[in-house]
C-alpha cells in the first residue's frame, strides 16, 4: 500500500508545542465523530470513548478510537470500567464494518511502537476482502499465564518476540464481533492485568534495547478472522538485519520461561471498577 499522505500526520515526538486533537475541548480538530460513549452532544465534550475517521487513512475505511479524555494514562493505568468501554467500542465498530471487509483493530503504544501522538488511542482499518492478509492463525494454548471463566492468556511456543502474550476466549470464539456484553469486563481485566505484568518485567529487564527509554512500549492487535485472538507484542528489542533479510524471527526468551516469570509478577495497582 502506497500512502504518501501519511507523512503529513502530526507528531508529538517532533513538536512538543502542538495542540493535541484528541484532548477534550479540541473536538473540532478531528473529522466528525462516528461513535461515542458518554454524555454530551456530538463533537462536544462529555465523551468517555470517542471514534473519528483518520485524517491520514491507510485504506478507505480507517478510524481512530480515542481511549479516554486522559492524554497520558493508557490501558494499564486506566480504570477497569474505562478499559471495558474501550473494548466495547472495539466490538461495536468491528460489527459496524464486518461486512465491508477484513476489520483489523490495533494499538501502537509509544513512539517506538509507531504512535505519532502521545494521547492513547487505537486504530481500526478495513482491508478489502480480496487482499490476503499474512496474519498468523491462532497458536495452540501452551505456557498459560492466567485464565478466567471466559479467557486465557499464554505465551505461545512459537512466540516471535520476548514476552509475547496472546489472549483467547475459552470457548474458542468465532469472530471478535461475536463477543457478548457480559464477557467484555472479563476481557478488559485480562488485557489490563497482562499489560501490567509485562510492564513490571520490562522495567526490571536486562535484555531490553540499550537505547530504550523507561517508557513501556508495545503493540497489540485483534485478529480479524475466525478463531480470533488478541496478540500483545512488547517491544523489548528491535528487529535487525537478519530478521529483515530472512523473514525469520529470533526470540531470546524461551516462551516457557516467559510465562513462568509473568505468572510470578505480583498484581501491583489493582484496577478500580469504575
N, C-alpha and C positions, 0 to 999 in steps of 0.2 A: 504494500500500500504506500503510495507516494502522497504525502500531505504536507506540502511546504508551508501552509498557513499555521501549522502547529508551532513553528519557530517564533510566532508573534505572541505566544502565551505570556502573561505576566509572571514574573519570577521573584518571589520573596528573597531568594538567595542572592539575587543581584541588587535589588533595590529595597532597602530596609524602610524607606520613606513612603513606599507605595501604599495606597488605600486598599484594604482587603475587601474584595467584592462579596465575600461570603459572610461578613460580620453583620450583626443586627444594625439596621439603620441605613445599610448600603444596598438594599434590595433592588434599587433602580439600576444598579451597575451590572446586573445579570439579565439575561433574557427572561421573559415572563415565566414564572414557575409553572410546573406541570403537576406538582403534588406537594402537599404539606400536611403535617400533623401539628396540632396545637390550636391556639385561638388566633384571632385577628383576621384581617382581610387579606386577599391575595396580594402578594408582593409588598406586604407591610410587616412590621414587627409582630411578635406574638407566636411565631412558629417554634416547633420543637425540632423537627427534621424537615428539611426543605430540599426539593429536587427541581433542577433547572436544566435546560438544554446547554450543552457545552458550546461555548462560542468558538472553539477551535476543534471541530469534530474530526475523528478518525474515519467514521462511517456516517451514513445518512442519519442514523439514529444514535445519538451519543449524549448521555445525560450525566450530570454531576449530582451526587447525593451528599448534601452537606450534613455532617454528623450531628451537630448541635450549634447553638449560638456561641459556645465557648471556642475561642480561637487557639487554645493551647492544649487542652486536655482531650485525649483520644480514648478509644475503646477501653484500654487497660486502666483508665483512671476515671471514666465517667460512671454514673450510677447504673445499676442493673436495669432500671426502668428505661433509661435513655438508650442503652445498648439494645434493649428489646425493641424500642421504637425504630432504631436504625435497621434492624433485621426485618421488621415489619415492612418498612419502606422497600427494602431489597425484594422481599417476597411479592409485594403488591406491584412493583414496577416490572418484575420478571413476568408476572401474569399479564400485565398490560401489553407486553411486547412479544410474548412467546409464539404468536402466530406470524410475526414479522420476520423472523429469522432465528439465529442462534444467539441467545442472550447471555453475554458474559459480564458478570459483576466482579470488580476487582478493586483493591485498595493499595495504594503506594504510600507507605508511612515513612516520611523523612525524605530529604532531598536526594540522598544517595540511593534511594529506592525508586526515584523517578517522580516524586511530587514536585510541582512547581510553585505551589502555595502552601504556607505553613498551616493554615486553617484546616483541621482534619476533615477529609472528605473521601468518598469512594466514587467510582465511575461505573456506568452501565453502557455497554456498547452492543449493538445488534449487528452481527455479521451475517451476510446473505447465506442462505442455506446451501447454495451451490458451491461455496468455498469449504473445502475440507480442512478442519482445524487439526493441527498437530498437537493435540492435547492427550494427556495420559488418561487411560482408563483407571477406574478405581483399583488401588492396590489392595491385596489381601490384608486383613487385620492381623497385626503382629506387634509386639513391643508396646502393649497398651500402657498409656499414661494415666488416663482416668475414664470413668464411664458413669452414666446416669441411666435412668429407665429409658431415655429416648436417644441418647447419643454416646459415641465412643471417640476418644482422642487417642492417637497412636503414632508411632514413628515407623513408617513402612520399611521393610527390609531393603528396598531399592531406593531409599531416600537419596536425593541428589545434592542436598545441602545439609550442613551441620544443624542438628536440632530441628530439621523439617518435621512438621507435625500436621496430621490430617484429622479432620472431624467428619464423622459419617453418622447417619441415622441408624439406630439399632435394627429397625425393621427392614433395612435395605433401601427404602425410599425409591421413588421413581424419578421425579424431577423436583428441583428445589421449589418450584412454584406450587407443588402439592403439599408443602409443609403447613399443617393446620395452626391456627392461632395459639392453641393450648400448648404447643411444643416450642414456640418461639422464645419464651423466657428461659427454658432449659438450654436451648442453643446459645442464647445470649450469655448465660452463665458459663457454659463450656468454653465459648470463644474468649471471654474475658479472663477466665481462670487460666486458660492455656497461654495467652499472651503474657499474663503476669508471671507465670512460671518461667517462660523463655526469657523474659526481661531480666529476672533475677540471675539466671545463668549467664546472660550476656554481660551484665555489669561486673561479674567476677571472673569472666573467662580469660584465659591466656592465649586463646587461639584466634582472637579477633584481629582484623587487619590493623597493622601498626599505625596507619594514618587515620583511623576512625576517631570520631568524637565520642563523647559519652552518650550521645543520643542513641536510643534503641530504634533500629531501622528494620523494617520488614515489608514484605508484600503478602497479600493473600488473594485468592480468587475462588469463586464458586463455579464448579464445573457445569457447563450449560446443558449437558445431555442427560440421558437416563442414568440411574445409579449415581446420583450426584454426591459430591464431597466438597468440603471446604479445605483448601490446601494453604497452610501457612509456611512461608519461606523467610526465615530470619536471615538477615544479611551480615552474618559473622565474617564472611570472607568475600573477596572479589573474584570474579572469573578472569582467567588469564589466557595466554596464547594457546596452551594445549587444549583447553576446553573449547575455545572459539574455533580452533583449527580442525578439531576432530569430531566435535559434537558429543564427545564423551564427558562425563562429569566425575570429578574426583571429590569424594566426601571423606574428610579427615576425621570424622567422628562416627564410630560404629553405631547404627541406629538402636541396637540393644542397649548400649551404654548410655546413649542419649535419653532413652526412655527411663532408665533407672535413675539418672540424675534429675530429670524433670519431676519424677514422682517424689523425690526427696525434698523438693523445694517447699518450704512452709508457705501456707496461704497468707501472705502479708497483705494487709489492707483489704479485707473482705468488702465486696461491693455492697452498697446500700440498695434497698428495694425500690427506691423512688428516684 
